Amino acid sequence: MNYDSFFKNRPTEIIAQDLLGRTLSFNNGKEILSGTIVETEAYLGQKDRAAHSYNGRRSQANEGLYRSGGTLYIYAQRQYFFFDVATQEENIPEGVLIRAIDPISGIKTMEANRNHKTGILLTNGPAKMMQAFGIDSRKWDLHSLAQSPFDIDLNHKKPIEEIKAVPRVGINQSDPYWAKKELRYIVAGNPYVSDIKKKDFKKNHGFY
């Protein structure tokens, strides 16, 4: 499967769920840093009050959302960076935020990039994941996945016991409909999910 077929003619919510269990990797020029995607958030464009493109907002900062599916939308909040992928055809500004990965390779380098944080603190949040990859700029914003050092393995997927849909994180509560809408998808029981409680950890990390 290629990126074009993965993103074509599918709702963003379905794409967000289908990304779970797939490997996200970053080639830093020396080694491959990677992990299994265990948490995603869907953003549904102009109608979605939580989306950066709500009500047709468009600027150089969020242009990535308006590009065709598979285009990277890397944005910054304060000194932190976030990894989002556009999911629809050009000018339909929807996307998926990758919120957490369960590390696979390059773990020592990721720990060094995270000031020697280890265990679940390494990548259990979107800014932490980008720090672990060593990303400290928007350099790859507007690049297609295929023409970037990032990769999502579309040919292999870890079998997941249960996907849960839950409310997104940090959404303005002044709009209860969008604040409570269950557009965050998690691998149930995976310890790297950003707000999971320890009592809910599964020994198999939620995979068969």
Rosetta blueprint (number, residue, H / E / L):
1 M L
2 N L
3 Y H
4 D H
5 S H
6 F H
7 F H
8 K L
9 N L
10 R L
11 P L
12 T H
13 E H
14 I H
15 I H
16 A H
17 Q H
18 D H
19 L L
20 L L
21 G L
22 R L
23 T E
24 L E
25 S E
26 F E
27 N E
28 N L
29 G L
30 K L
31 E L
32 I E
33 L E
34 S E
35 G E
36 T E
37 I E
38 V E
39 E E
40 T E
41 E E
42 A E
43 Y E
44 L L
45 G H
46 Q H
47 K H
48 D L
49 R L
50 A L
51 A L
52 H L
53 S L
54 Y H
55 N H
56 G H
57 R L
58 R L
59 S L
60 Q L
61 A L
62 N L
63 E H
64 G H
65 L H
66 Y H
67 R L
68 S L
69 G L
70 G L
71 T E
72 L E
73 Y E
74 I E
75 Y E
76 A E
77 Q E
78 R L
79 Q L
80 Y E
81 F E
82 F E
83 F E
84 D E
85 V E
86 A E
87 T L
88 Q L
89 E L
90 E L
91 N L
92 I L
93 P L
94 E L
95 G E
96 V E
97 L E
98 I E
99 R E
100 A E
101 I E
102 D E
103 P E
104 I E
105 S E
106 G L
107 I H
108 K H
109 T H
110 M H
111 E H
112 A H
113 N H
114 R L
115 N L
116 H L
117 K L
118 T L
119 G H
120 I H
121 L H
122 L H
123 T L
124 N L
125 G L
126 P H
127 A H
128 K H
129 M H
130 M H
131 Q H
132 A H
133 F H
134 G L
135 I L
136 D L
137 S L
138 R L
139 K L
140 W L
141 D L
142 L L
143 H L
144 S E
145 L H
146 A H
147 Q H
148 S L
149 P L
150 F E
151 D E
152 I E
153 D L
154 L L
155 N L
156 H L
157 K L
158 K L
159 P L
160 I E
161 E L
162 E L
163 I E
164 K E
165 A E
166 V E
167 P L
168 R L
169 V L
170 G L
171 I L
172 N L
173 Q L
174 S L
175 D L
176 P H
177 Y H
178 W H
179 A H
180 K H
181 K L
182 E L
183 L L
184 R E
185 Y E
186 I E
187 V E
188 A L
189 G L
190 N L
191 P L
192 Y L
193 V L
194 S L
195 D L
196 I L
197 K L
198 K H
199 K H
200 D H
201 F L
202 K L
203 K L
204 N L
205 H L
206 G L
207 F E
208 Y L
